[in-house]
């Protein structure tokens, strides 16, 4: 391969990446299961998965590649897509926090409010200082400092303790 061929290949890759920039693909969990991955994912730089259930979130936390929707989501991540997952706020107390927090995925509720997963043993002011009007999911054993509790109230953060 000479330098001219290499330059042509790089130019085609850059062109494709620029063409998909700013395009978000929104699919339900069921649509993700049946999606033609390459057809959709190569033309978008972000994926938003809606209407997720606890079974899907559990499979995602376990990295269950036998679940087609989970396998497609991991393919989207491998292709460099930014992934966000919309979930019902009633599911927040039941989430497998430790494993979901490790994934390079953004979570939000059905109204579009961000869901932040905090897995440390102590919630301090530093952890909530940059947050505003969002959900904060913590373990039921998490200790909340006084300053953090005041900030949670003043910044309209909805605190959810995992059961």
C-alpha positions in Angstrom: 0.0 0.0 0.0 1.5 3.3 -1.0 1.0 6.7 0.7 -1.6 7.8 -1.9 -3.8 4.8 -1.2 -3.4 5.3 2.6 -4.4 8.9 2.3 -7.5 7.9 0.3 -8.5 5.4 2.9 -8.0 8.0 5.7 -10.0 10.6 3.7 -12.9 8.2 3.3 -13.0 7.3 7.0 -12.9 11.0 8.0 -15.7 11.7 5.5 -17.9 8.9 7.0 -17.2 10.1 10.6 -18.2 13.7 9.7 -21.3 12.5 7.9 -22.6 10.7 11.0 -21.7 13.5 13.4 -24.7 14.9 15.3 -27.0 12.1 14.2 -28.8 10.3 17.1 -30.6 7.0 16.6 -33.5 6.5 19.0 -34.8 3.0 19.4 -37.0 1.2 21.8 -35.5 -1.8 23.6 -37.6 -4.0 21.3 -36.4 -2.2 18.1 -32.8 -2.5 19.3 -33.3 -6.2 19.5 -34.4 -6.4 15.9 -32.2 -3.6 14.5 -29.9 -4.1 11.6 -26.8 -3.0 13.5 -24.5 -2.0 10.7 -27.2 -0.4 8.7 -28.2 2.0 11.5 -25.0 2.4 13.6 -22.6 3.4 10.8 -24.8 6.4 10.0 -25.1 7.7 13.6 -22.8 8.9 16.4 -25.3 8.4 19.3 -27.8 5.8 20.3 -30.7 6.4 22.7 -32.5 3.3 23.9 -36.0 3.9 25.3 -38.7 1.8 27.0 -36.2 -0.4 28.8 -37.3 -2.9 31.5 -35.6 -4.4 34.5 -34.8 -7.6 32.7 -32.9 -5.7 30.0 -31.0 -3.6 32.5 -30.1 -6.8 34.5 -28.8 -8.5 31.3 -26.9 -5.3 30.4 -25.3 -5.3 33.9 -24.4 -8.9 33.5 -23.0 -8.3 30.0 -25.3 -11.1 28.7 -24.4 -11.3 25.0 -27.1 -13.9 24.5 -29.6 -11.1 24.9 -29.7 -9.7 21.3 -30.6 -6.1 22.5 -27.6 -6.1 24.9 -25.3 -7.5 22.2 -26.4 -4.8 19.8 -25.8 -2.1 22.5 -22.3 -3.4 23.0 -21.7 -3.3 19.2 -22.8 0.3 19.2 -20.3 1.1 22.0 -17.6 -0.8 20.0 -18.3 1.4 17.0 -17.8 4.5 19.1 -21.4 5.6 19.5 -22.4 7.6 22.6 -25.1 5.5 24.3 -27.9 6.8 26.5 -30.6 4.7 28.1 -34.0 6.0 29.2 -35.6 4.1 32.1 -38.7 4.4 34.2 -37.9 6.2 37.4 -39.8 3.6 39.3 -37.0 1.1 38.5 -34.3 3.2 40.1 -34.4 1.5 43.5 -34.0 -1.9 41.8 -31.0 -1.1 39.6 -27.8 -3.2 39.8 -25.8 0.0 40.6 -22.3 -1.4 40.9 -22.2 -3.0 37.5 -24.2 -0.4 35.6 -22.0 2.4 36.9 -19.0 0.8 35.2 -20.5 1.0 31.8 -19.8 4.0 29.5 -23.5 4.7 29.2 -25.6 7.7 30.2 -28.9 7.1 32.0 -32.0 9.3 32.1 -35.6 9.0 33.3 -38.7 9.0 31.1 -38.9 12.9 31.4 -35.3 13.3 30.2 -33.8 14.1 33.7 -30.3 12.7 34.1 -29.7 9.7 36.4 -26.4 9.7 38.2 -25.2 6.5 39.8 -23.0 7.0 42.9 -21.3 3.9 44.2 -19.0 5.3 46.8 -19.6 4.6 50.5 -19.8 8.3 51.3 -21.7 11.0 49.5 -20.0 14.4 50.0 -20.6 17.9 48.9 -17.9 17.5 46.2 -20.0 14.6 44.7 -23.1 16.7 44.3 -21.7 20.2 43.7 -22.0 20.0 39.9 -25.4 18.3 39.8 -28.7 20.1 39.4 -32.3 18.8 39.0 -31.4 15.2 38.4 -31.8 11.7 40.0 -29.0 10.5 42.3 -29.0 6.7 42.9 -27.0 5.6 45.9 -26.7 2.4 48.0 -28.8 2.2 51.1 -25.6 2.0 53.1 -24.2 5.2 51.7 -23.4 7.8 54.3 -24.5 11.3 53.3 -22.6 14.3 54.8 -24.5 17.3 56.1 -23.3 19.6 53.3 -24.2 17.0 50.7 -27.7 16.7 52.2 -28.2 20.5 52.0 -26.9 20.6 48.4 -29.3 17.8 47.4 -32.2 19.8 48.7 -31.1 23.2 47.3 -30.2 21.8 43.9 -33.4 19.8 43.4 -31.7 16.5 43.3 -34.0 13.5 43.8 -32.2 11.0 46.0 -33.0 7.3 45.5 -31.6 4.7 47.8 -31.1 1.2 46.3 -33.1 -1.5 48.1 
